[in-house]
Amino acid sequence: MLANGSNALAQQQTNNTSNGAMMALMPSGQQTSNPSSMRMNPANWTSSVSLFSPMIDAIKAKIHTTLNDATTNALKTVGGGSNTSAVAAFIHPERGFLVYDVFVLDSNDNVHRVLVDPGNGNVLSNQPMSLMDMMAMMHPAMDMGMGMMGGGPGMMGPQINAWP
């Protein structure tokens, strides 16, 4: 107990425990080797200073192109005819930069991965890719092999095809 009447909580590193655990002196004078017993009760509270909100606001202030506009720019880059379709589009970080990733199916049924700058709408990259590469990219577990679909060892071990 402190001179002003309030309780004090102390921790002391001890070397006499085999695993180097922390010893805590509780206000009652008892010792415990379980620091988790000193954790505060997880109450529902918030602070007036948020870390997440200012970061999101700063990022949103730099995004001047909508997902719809990015998709339109990607479609135009690939060929943009009536038989061209965007099959997936999303925003995510890549190589330390935020980009729109748009997958476009052209009129010849070829897949294109088009990266669009969310700040100015410029197309950064237009790379043709196989449908399987696109699926592996969007569903990483499938990249482990075609085991679940009967084409190789994959996650489920060797598969025996029952189909002729």
C-alpha positions in Angstrom: 0.0 0.0 0.0 1.3 3.4 -0.9 1.5 6.4 1.4 -1.6 7.9 -0.1 -3.7 4.8 0.7 -3.9 3.3 -2.8 -2.7 -0.2 -3.6 0.4 -1.0 -5.7 0.9 -3.9 -8.0 4.5 -5.0 -8.6 6.2 -7.5 -10.9 9.6 -9.0 -10.3 11.7 -11.1 -12.7 13.0 -14.1 -10.8 15.7 -16.5 -11.8 14.7 -19.3 -9.5 11.9 -20.6 -11.7 12.9 -23.2 -14.2 11.0 -21.5 -17.1 11.9 -17.9 -16.3 8.2 -17.1 -15.5 7.3 -13.7 -14.0 6.4 -13.6 -10.3 3.8 -11.0 -9.4 3.2 -9.5 -6.0 -0.5 -8.9 -5.6 -2.0 -6.1 -3.4 -2.9 -8.7 -0.8 0.8 -9.6 -0.5 0.4 -13.0 -2.1 2.7 -14.1 -4.9 1.6 -15.7 -8.1 3.6 -17.0 -11.1 0.7 -16.5 -13.6 0.8 -13.0 -15.1 -2.4 -13.7 -16.9 -4.2 -13.6 -13.6 -3.4 -9.9 -13.5 -5.0 -9.1 -16.8 -7.9 -6.7 -16.7 -11.4 -8.0 -17.2 -12.1 -7.7 -20.9 -14.7 -4.9 -20.7 -16.4 -3.3 -23.7 -14.6 0.1 -24.0 -13.2 2.4 -26.7 -10.7 5.3 -26.6 -11.2 8.7 -28.2 -8.0 8.0 -30.3 -8.6 5.4 -32.9 -5.7 4.0 -35.0 -7.8 2.3 -37.7 -10.1 5.1 -38.5 -7.4 7.8 -39.4 -5.6 5.2 -41.5 -8.7 4.4 -43.5 -9.6 8.1 -43.9 -6.0 8.8 -45.2 -6.3 5.9 -47.8 -9.9 6.9 -48.8 -8.6 10.5 -49.4 -6.2 9.1 -52.0 -8.7 6.9 -53.9 -10.3 9.0 -56.7 -11.4 6.1 -59.0 -14.4 3.9 -58.1 -14.4 0.1 -58.6 -17.0 0.6 -61.4 -14.7 3.1 -63.2 -11.7 0.8 -62.8 -13.7 -2.1 -64.2 -14.8 0.0 -67.2 -11.1 1.1 -67.8 -10.0 -2.6 -67.7 -12.7 -3.6 -70.1 -11.7 -0.9 -72.6 -8.0 -1.9 -72.3 -8.8 -5.6 -73.1 -11.0 -4.7 -76.1 -14.3 -3.7 -74.5 -16.6 -5.2 -77.1 -20.0 -6.6 -76.3 -18.5 -10.1 -75.8 -16.0 -8.9 -73.1 -16.9 -9.4 -69.5 -15.4 -8.6 -66.1 -15.6 -11.8 -64.1 -14.0 -10.4 -60.8 -12.9 -7.1 -59.5 -11.6 -6.0 -56.1 -9.1 -3.6 -54.4 -6.1 -4.9 -52.4 -2.5 -4.1 -51.6 0.1 -5.5 -53.9 3.9 -4.9 -53.7 3.2 -2.1 -51.2 0.7 -0.3 -53.3 -3.1 -0.3 -53.4 -4.5 -1.5 -56.7 -7.7 -2.6 -58.3 -7.4 -6.1 -59.6 -9.8 -6.8 -62.5 -10.2 -10.1 -64.2 -11.6 -9.8 -67.7 -12.7 -12.5 -70.1 -12.2 -11.3 -73.7 -14.2 -12.2 -76.8 -12.0 -15.2 -77.4 -12.5 -16.5 -73.8 -9.0 -15.5 -72.7 -8.6 -14.3 -69.2 -6.7 -11.0 -68.6 -5.6 -9.7 -65.2 -5.7 -5.9 -65.3 -4.3 -3.8 -62.5 -5.8 -0.3 -62.3 -4.4 2.6 -60.1 -7.2 3.6 -57.7 -5.7 7.2 -57.4 -6.0 8.1 -61.1 -7.7 5.3 -62.9 -4.7 4.5 -65.2 -4.2 0.9 -66.2 -0.9 -0.3 -64.7 -0.8 -3.8 -66.2 -2.7 -6.0 -68.6 -1.5 -9.6 -68.4 -3.1 -12.6 -70.2 -3.4 -15.7 -67.9 -5.0 -19.1 -68.0 -8.3 -19.8 -66.3 -6.5 -22.2 -64.0 -4.0 -19.5 -63.0 -6.8 -17.2 -62.2 -8.6 -19.8 -60.1 -5.4 -20.6 -58.2 -4.9 -16.9 -57.6 -8.4 -16.4 -56.3 -8.6 -19.7 -54.4 -5.1 -20.5 -53.2 -6.0 -23.9 -51.7 -6.7 -25.1 -55.3 -3.1 -24.3 -56.2 -2.0 -27.4 -54.1 -3.0 -29.7 -56.9 -6.1 -31.0 -58.5 -6.6 -33.8 -55.9 -10.1 -32.8 -55.0 -11.1 -32.8 -58.7 -9.3 -36.1 -59.5 -6.4 -34.7 -61.4 -3.4 -35.4 -59.1 -2.3 -35.9 -55.5 -3.3 -32.6 -54.1 -4.7 -32.2 -50.5 -6.6 -35.5 -50.4 -3.7 -37.8 -51.4 -3.7 -40.0 -54.6 -7.0 -40.2 -56.3 -8.4 -43.1 -58.2 -10.7 -41.9 -61.1 -13.8 -44.0 -61.2 -14.8 -42.4 -64.5 -13.7 -44.1 -67.7 
